[in-house]
Amino acid sequence: MVIAAALLLSLASIGAGLFSGFVVAMASVVQAMLDDLNCTEYTCVMQRIIARGRESVVVKVLLLGKLLVGVVAMVLAWPQRGVFVLALVGWVVFFVGALLVSRQMAEPLYDIVMSWDVQAPPPDWEHYRRRWHQINWISSGAAFVAFCLFGAAAHQTLAAFA
């Protein structure tokens, strides 16, 4: 049971780390390239990114799979209260900072961008671009914190087993 908990906690940590890395890549590379585009180019590219992102199995697996693995890991970690608390806090941080931020902040923003006419984006389009940047940094930060917490929980589980 301890080994299974350590493996699932490690998998949860890896999942959070992968998600964090994915979002950091978006925030530091893709967003930097998007900043160089004019409003028409930006709208065209963002609409493609949003459409592909909404279809992406990888994004869904990283978000939902990580949450499911985290719940099972917490159940297995229950006997070790300190480990359980680390995992619970990691799960909540990921749930709020990655999933809820995505659903409640990013998706409504994406709906707005998808409604724009590519040839005539609104005059305040840069406001939405800045908002997307902020949302990505919130999500990546939360996923990184979850990565650290699940990693610490996995380490404590193995240390108690040794």
N, C-alpha and C positions, 0 to 999 in steps of 0.2 A: 504494500500500500504506500509506503514511504517513497519507494522508487517511482511508482506511478505518479505520485503527487509531484515529485521533483521533475520528472519528464514533462508532465503537463504544464507545470509552472515555467519550465525552460521554454517549452513551445509557445506559451503565452507571451513570454518575454521576447522571443524571436519574432513572433507575429507583430507585437507592438513596435519593435525595432524596425522591422521591414516597412510597416506603415509610416512610421516617423521618417525613415529614409526616403520613401516615395514622396511624401509631402514636402520634405526639405528640398528634394530635387526639383519639384514643381516650383517651390517658393524661390529658390536661388538660381535656377537655370532657366526654366521656362518663363517665369515671370520677368526675369531680366530681359529675355528676348522680346516678350510682349510689350515691355516698356518702350522699345524702340519703334513700335508700329504706330501708324496714324489711326484715327478712330475707325475708319472703314476696314483697314487691315486687321485691327484688333478685334472688331466685331466678328469678322469672318472666321478668324482663327479660333476665337473663344467659343463660337457656336459649334465648331467642329470638335474642340476639346470636350466641351460639355456633352455633346451627343455621344462621343466615344466613351467618355467616363461613365455615363449612365448605363451603357451597355457592358461595361467591363466586369467580367467574372472575377478577375484578380482583385479589384477594389472591394467587391462584395465579400469575397472569401477573407481578405485581410481584415475587414471590419467585423463581419458577423461571425466568422470562424474564430477569430481572436476572442470575442465575447463569450462564445459557447465553451471554448477550451478553458477560459478563465473561470467560468462557473463550475465546471467539473473539477478543475484544479482546486478551487476553494473548498468544495465538498470533501475532497480527499485530504486537504490540509487542515480540516477542522480540528483534529486532535492537537495540533500544534498551534496554540492561540496566536503567538507572535507571527508565525508564517501566514496564518489565516488573515490576520489584520493587514499585513503587507499586501497580500493578494487582493483582499477586498478593496483597499484604498486604490491599488493599481487598476482594478477593474472599474471602479467608479470614475476615476480620473479619465480612463480611456473612454468609457461610455459617455460621460458628459463632454469631455474635450474633443473627442473625435466623432463619435456617432451623433450626439445631439447637436453639436456645432454644425456638423455637415447637414443634418436634416432641417434644423431650425434657422440656420443662418445662410449656409452656402446654397442649398437648393432653392430657396425663394429668390436669391440673387441670380442663380442660373436661369430661373424662369423669366426674370426681367431681361437678362441678356438675350435669351432665345427669342424674345418677342420683338427685338429691335430689327428694323429694316437695315440690312447690311449697307446699303447706299446712303442711309441717313440716320446714323445713330443719334441718340439724344445729346444735347450740348453738355450735359453733366456726366458723360460716359467715364471720365477719369475718376470720378467719385466711386463708381462701381469697381473699377480696376483696383483702386487703393483698398477698398473694402475686401475684395477677394484676397489681396496680399495679406491683410490682417487675419482673415479667417484661416488661411493656410498656416500662418505662423502659430496661431492658437492651437490648431489641430496637431501640428508637428511637435510643439512643446508638450502638449498633453500626452501624446503617444510616447515621447521620449521619457517622460516621468514614469509612465506605466511600464515601459521597458525596464527602467532601473528598479522599480518596486517589485516586479515579477522576478527579475534576476536576483534581487536580494532574497526574496522568498524562496526561490529554488536553491540558492546557496545555503540558506539557513536549514532547509529541509535536509540537504545532503550532509551538512555539518553535524546535525543531530543524529543522523544515521551512522556516521563514521565512528 
